[in-house]
Amino acid sequence: MSTAETAGTLGPATSAAVSAAETQTARRTPGLVPVTETMRTAERRHPPEPPSAAPVRAGRTWAFWRLLGSELGLTFRRPRNLVMLAVLGVVPVVIGVALRIVSSEEGMGGIIADVAGNSLMLTFASFSFLVLLLMPVAVSVVAGDSIAGEAGAGTLRYLLAAPAGRTRLLLVKYLNAVIFAYAVTAVVALTALLTGLILFPAGPVTLLSGTTISMTDGLLRILIAVGYVGAGMAALAAIGLALSTFTEVSIGAIAATLVLIIVCQVLRAIPELGSITPYLLPSKFTNFDAVLRSPIDLGALRDGLLTFGAYIVLFGSIAWARFSGKDITS
C-alpha cells in the first residue's frame, strides 16, 4: 500500500505522523557512519590472517649481514687501517732480510740458524716478534674505535635509530674487529711465508724438538698457528670493545687497551707475581709455538684457547651490560 493510500485511510493527523517518522528514520545522525559503508560483511566473517614470521626473520638476517658488510667496507677502506696492515706486512720482510744478512756470518745459532735452515720458520719468528706489541696495536685501534668512534662522531644515535637493536649492533662491531684481527694475522703469515720462500731454502722443517717433518706438514702447522694467534687477537678485541663502551673518545679506549697489555707484560716480568701469570692474556699469545713440537702440544693450545674464550665471554658480557643500558647522547 502506498503512502498516499495509507494517508487516505488513516486520516490527515495520522498521515502527518507517519511522514514525520519516515523522515526521521531516513535522516542520519550527524558524525556517525553506518557500519555497512566502512566494512563489508564478508570481511567481518573472514578476518585477514596475520603475516608469517618467516619473512620478518629473513629480513632481519639480511639486515644483519648488510650492516656487517657495511662495517667491513668502512674498516678495510679506512686509510689508517690500510697503513697498519701495510706496516705489519713490511715487518716480516725486514726481519727476513736482516736474518739473511746475519746468517751469512759463521757461528750463528738459535732462531737465526732455524730460520736460515728453512723458509717456513720465518713465519713463526715473525709471530714471535709481532704478537706481543705491533699486532695488538692494530687490533686495539679498530676495537677501541668501534663504539667510541661512532659516539664521538655523533653517528651512534643514527645507527640505533635504524631497526638494528643494540645487541645486534654490538655483535656486528665485534665481528668486524675479529675479522680485522684475523686479517692482521693472515697478512703477517703470508708476507713472512713468501719472504722466507724467496730468501731461504724450502724443504723439510726441523722442529724445536729436533724432529724433521715434511713441508706440507709444516704448512699445516702454520695454518694452525694462524688460527690460534687470530683467536688471541679476537680476545683482545673483546677487551677493546668493552672499553669502547665506557667513553666517547676513541683514543681513550685505544690507549686503555694498550696500557692494559703493557701492564700485563710488566707483571709477567716480575718473578714474585708468577702465580697470576697464567691468567694474563699476553702470556698465552706465544703458545702458538706448541705446533713446533712433535707431537703438537695440544695441552698448551687448549689452555690458550680456553683463556681466550674466558676473556671473550667476560669482556663481551661487560660490553653488552654497559651498552644495553647506556644513555646515547651523541
C-alpha positions in Angstrom: 0.0 0.0 0.0 1.5 3.4 -1.0 1.9 6.4 1.4 -1.0 8.2 -0.3 -3.3 5.3 0.2 -2.2 5.0 3.8 -2.8 8.7 4.4 -6.2 8.4 2.9 -7.1 5.5 5.2 -5.7 6.8 8.4 -6.7 10.4 8.1 -4.7 13.7 8.0 -3.3 13.6 11.5 -2.1 10.0 11.3 -0.7 10.6 7.8 1.4 13.5 9.1 2.8 11.4 12.0 3.8 8.6 9.6 5.5 11.1 7.3 7.5 12.6 10.2 8.5 9.1 11.4 9.8 8.2 7.9 11.7 11.5 7.6 13.3 11.0 11.0 14.3 7.4 10.1 15.8 8.4 6.7 17.9 11.2 8.4 21.3 10.1 9.6 22.7 11.1 12.9 25.5 13.6 12.4 29.0 12.2 12.9 28.1 8.6 12.6 28.7 6.4 9.6 26.8 3.1 9.1 29.0 0.1 9.6 27.9 -1.3 6.2 29.6 1.6 4.5 33.0 1.0 6.0 33.4 -2.7 6.3 31.9 -5.5 4.2 30.1 -8.3 5.8 32.4 -10.8 4.2 35.4 -9.1 5.8 33.8 -9.4 9.2 33.2 -13.1 8.7 36.7 -13.8 7.4 39.4 -11.7 9.2 42.7 -11.4 7.4 45.4 -13.9 8.5 48.4 -12.5 10.4 51.6 -12.2 8.4 54.0 -15.0 8.7 57.1 -14.6 10.9 59.5 -16.2 8.4 59.8 -13.2 6.1 60.4 -11.0 9.2 63.2 -13.2 10.3 64.7 -13.4 6.8 64.6 -9.6 6.6 66.3 -9.2 10.0 69.0 -11.7 8.9 69.6 -9.9 5.7 69.8 -6.6 7.6 72.4 -8.0 9.9 74.7 -9.2 7.1 74.2 -6.0 5.2 75.2 -4.0 8.3 78.2 -6.2 8.8 79.3 -5.8 5.2 79.0 -2.1 5.5 81.2 -2.1 8.6 83.8 -4.3 6.9 83.8 -2.0 3.9 84.4 1.1 6.1 87.1 -0.7 8.1 89.1 -2.0 5.2 88.8 1.2 3.2 90.0 3.5 6.0 93.5 4.7 5.2 94.6 4.3 8.8 93.8 0.6 8.9 95.4 0.0 5.5 98.6 1.7 6.7 98.7 -0.6 9.7 98.2 -3.7 7.6 100.9 -2.5 5.2 103.3 -1.9 8.1 102.6 -5.3 9.5 103.3 -6.8 6.1 106.6 -5.0 5.8 108.0 -6.0 9.2 108.4 -9.7 8.3 110.2 -8.7 5.1 112.6 -6.6 7.2 113.1 -9.4 9.7 113.8 -11.8 6.9 116.3 -9.6 5.2 118.1 -8.9 8.5 118.2 -12.6 9.3 119.5 -13.4 5.8 122.4 -10.9 6.3 123.2 -12.1 9.8 123.0 -15.8 8.9 125.9 -15.4 6.4 128.2 -15.0 9.4 129.6 -18.1 11.0 128.8 -19.3 14.4 125.2 -18.1 14.5 122.7 -20.4 16.3 119.3 -20.3 17.9 116.4 -18.8 15.9 118.7 -17.4 13.3 120.0 -20.8 12.4 116.5 -22.2 12.5 115.2 -19.6 10.0 118.2 -19.8 7.8 117.7 -23.6 7.6 114.2 -23.4 6.3 111.9 -20.8 4.9 108.8 -21.8 6.9 110.5 -20.9 10.2 110.4 -17.1 9.3 106.6 -17.2 9.9 107.0 -18.4 13.4 109.8 -16.0 14.0 107.7 -13.1 12.8 104.8 -14.1 15.1 107.3 -14.1 18.0 108.3 -10.6 17.2 104.9 -9.1 16.4 102.3 -10.9 18.5 103.2 -9.1 21.8 103.0 -5.5 20.6 102.5 -4.4 17.0 99.7 -6.8 16.2 97.8 -5.8 19.5 98.2 -2.2 18.5 96.4 -2.7 15.2 93.6 -4.7 16.7 93.2 -2.2 19.6 92.8 0.6 17.2 89.8 -1.0 15.4 88.2 -2.5 18.5 88.6 0.7 20.6 87.2 2.8 17.9 84.2 0.6 17.3 81.6 2.2 19.7 83.5 5.3 21.0 84.3 6.4 17.5 80.7 6.4 16.5 79.7 8.2 19.7 82.5 10.8 19.1 81.4 11.4 15.5 77.8 11.8 16.5 76.6 8.9 14.4 75.8 6.3 17.1 72.2 7.7 17.6 71.5 7.3 13.9 72.8 3.7 13.9 70.5 2.9 16.8 67.6 4.8 15.1 67.6 2.1 12.4 65.9 -1.2 13.4 69.1 -2.9 14.2 69.0 -3.1 18.0 71.8 -2.5 20.5 72.7 -6.2 20.8 72.9 -6.7 17.1 74.9 -3.6 16.6 77.4 -4.6 19.3 77.7 -8.1 17.7 78.4 -6.5 14.3 81.0 -4.3 15.8 82.7 -7.2 17.5 82.6 -9.5 14.4 84.1 -6.6 12.4 87.0 -6.4 14.9 87.5 -10.2 14.9 87.7 -10.3 11.1 90.2 -7.5 11.1 92.2 -9.4 13.7 92.4 -12.4 11.5 93.3 -10.2 8.6 96.2 -8.8 10.5 97.3 -12.4 11.4 97.0 -13.6 7.8 98.9 -10.6 6.4 101.8 -11.3 8.8 101.8 -15.0 8.0 101.6 -14.6 4.2 104.3 -12.0 3.9 106.6 -14.0 6.2 106.0 -17.2 4.2 106.6 -15.5 0.8 109.7 -13.7 2.1 111.0 -17.0 3.6 110.5 -18.9 0.4 112.4 -16.2 -1.5 115.3 -15.7 0.9 115.8 -19.2 2.5 115.7 -22.8 1.2 112.5 -24.7 1.2 112.1 -28.3 2.2 111.7 -30.5 5.3 111.4 -28.5 8.6 113.3 -29.2 11.7 111.2 -28.6 14.8 112.2 -27.3 18.2 112.0 -30.9 19.5 114.6 -31.9 16.8 112.1 -33.9 14.7 112.1 -33.3 11.0 108.7 -33.0 9.2 107.7 -32.5 5.6 107.0 -29.1 4.1 103.3 -30.0 3.7 103.1 -30.8 7.4 104.9 -27.5 8.1 102.3 -25.5 6.1 99.6 -27.2 8.1 101.2 -26.2 11.3 101.4 -22.6 10.1 97.7 -22.7 9.4 97.1 -23.9 13.0 99.3 -21.1 14.3 97.3 -18.6 12.3 94.1 -19.8 13.8 95.5 -19.7 17.3 97.0 -16.3 17.1 93.9 -14.9 15.5 91.9 -16.3 18.4 94.2 -14.4 20.8 93.7 -11.2 18.9 89.9 -11.8 19.0 90.1 -12.0 22.8 92.0 -8.7 22.8 89.3 -7.2 20.5 86.7 -8.1 23.2 88.6 -6.0 25.7 88.9 -3.1 23.3 85.2 -3.3 22.6 84.2 -3.3 26.3 86.4 -0.3 27.0 85.0 1.5 24.0 81.5 1.4 25.5 82.7 3.5 28.5 83.8 6.5 26.6 83.0 8.8 23.7 86.7 9.4 22.9 88.1 6.6 20.8 91.7 7.4 21.6 90.9 6.8 25.2 89.6 3.3 24.6 92.6 2.5 22.3 95.1 3.8 24.8 93.5 2.0 27.7 93.6 -1.3 25.8 97.3 -0.9 25.0 98.1 0.2 28.6 96.4 -3.0 29.8 98.6 -5.1 27.5 101.8 -3.3 28.6 100.9 -3.7 32.3 100.3 -7.4 31.8 103.8 -7.6 30.2 105.3 -5.8 33.1 103.6 -8.1 35.6 104.9 -11.2 33.7 108.4 -9.9 34.2 108.1 -9.9 38.0 109.0 -13.3 39.4 107.1 -12.7 42.6 103.9 -12.5 40.6 104.4 -15.8 38.9 101.2 -17.2 40.4 99.0 -14.8 38.3 101.0 -15.1 35.1 98.9 -18.0 33.7 95.8 -15.8 33.9 97.2 -12.9 32.0 96.1 -12.7 28.3 99.5 -11.9 26.8 101.1 -14.9 28.5 99.0 -17.1 26.1 99.8 -15.3 22.9 103.1 -17.1 22.4 101.6 -20.6 22.9 101.4 -21.0 19.2 105.0 -22.4 19.4 103.3 -25.7 20.6 103.0 -26.5 16.9 106.8 -26.6 16.7 106.9 -29.7 18.8 106.4 -33.3 17.9 103.8 -34.3 18.5 101.9 -31.0 18.7 101.4 -29.8 22.3 97.6 -29.9 22.3 97.5 -29.1 26.0 99.2 -25.7 25.6 96.9 -24.9 22.7 93.8 -26.0 24.6 94.8 -23.9 27.7 95.4 -20.9 25.5 92.0 -21.2 23.7 90.2 -21.7 27.0 91.8 -18.5 28.3 90.8 -16.6 25.1 87.3 -17.9 25.4 87.0 -16.8 29.0 88.2 -13.3 28.1 85.8 -13.1 25.3 82.8 -14.1 27.5 83.8 -11.8 30.3 84.5 -8.7 28.4 81.8 -9.4 25.9 79.3 -9.5 28.8 80.7 -6.3 30.2 80.3 -4.6 26.8 76.7 -5.8 26.5 75.7 -4.8 30.0 77.2 -1.3 29.6 75.9 -0.7 26.1 72.4 -2.1 26.5 71.7 0.3 29.4 73.7 3.3 28.2 72.1 6.6 27.5 73.0 7.6 24.0 73.5 11.4 23.8 75.6 11.7 20.7 
